[in-house]
Amino acid sequence: MSVAVELPAWTAQAPLQLMHLPWAQAAGIELAVLRLDLLDPLISGNKWFKLLDHLRAAQAQGAAGVISLGGAHSNHLHALAAAGQRFNFATVGLLRGHAQLTPTVTDLQAMGMQLHWLGYAGYRERHAADFWTPWLQRYSGFYPMPEGGGGLPGALGCGQITRLLREQVADLGWDDYHGVWLACGTGTTLAGLLLAEAGAHALYGVTAVPMDYGVASQIEQILHAAGQPPTDYQLFDGSRGGFAKVDAELLAFMAECETHSGVPLEPLYTGKALLQLREQVQAGYFAQGTRLVFIHTGGLQGRRGLAL
Ligand SMILES: *Cc1c(COP(=O)(O)O)cnc(C)c1O
């Protein structure tokens, strides 16, 4: 068994829709949302795009399967396991912490991913030079994929998001858009959009982790690896006290948004990103008449494990 992927036609399942939110309308901002959460029942959101070029590389190498890392709610491992099941290649997940049964972990097992729990200390070793050696001895011929499907290959696949967006802009009755707003974890997706836009439109990223986690430097590294001169973008700290920290204002905002727009959000990335947008819009950051596209990066599967 080796890795062989076919790329499905997605556009129909990831529509670009107008998003009617009172606070945006009050400021004269036109907002649309690219629904990557609707891409596929199992392989949802930006994680599928981040897998693309890694899977192509695995295929080119004739890899026997793919091995990667993540936490017990990982959207990345979920997308990888689903891709393995869909395209019939073997997957191995190395998990942070100690064995626990979350809805995500149950899915990973059901989708045939082989799991290993590394503990916390073991997981912290993942950037060590010899980390992969014993795993690749055990899973000979497997393609090791970095956490979250990151790096330049991860970013390059995200260029498809820009294509999906551009294909559909005219359907909104818009001649163009001014900027793109999205949540960032590692910044890989934002870097991919920067490469694809090449300065054509403004990009705004909201970090799900505090600013000192090095998101900007990871973005620079990817641009550097791509040989593209640094382009301009804006980062906002949306972490609200830390990654995965959830507060009452955030939950109330998400509920209100879902009521007004019908678009489901999760609190780690998309909820925080949109709340940060409201704050910037209300602070007058954007001129009246600005047309913005919010990328719904998915992640709804992870929401099941958060007792909210
Ligand atoms: C992983 C993830 C992100 C962050 O993507 P990066 O490429 O790491 O910046 C954003 N939103 C959701 C829902 C995610 O699962």
The ligand as a Gaussian input file, in Angstrom:
#p B3LYP/6-31G(d) Opt

LIG

0 1
 C       -4.997000      24.718000      12.474000
 C       -6.086000      25.738000      12.363000
 C       -5.810000      27.087000      12.099000
 C       -4.408000      27.612000      12.006000
 O       -3.726000      27.240000      10.841000
 P       -2.165000      27.602000      10.687000
 O       -1.858000      27.226000       9.306000
 O       -1.422000      26.765000      11.696000
 O       -1.997000      29.039000      10.984000
 C       -6.860000      27.962000      11.965000
 N       -8.136000      27.539000      12.101000
 C       -8.449000      26.257000      12.362000
 C       -9.870000      25.888000      12.527000
 C       -7.437000      25.317000      12.504000
 O       -7.761000      24.041000      12.785000

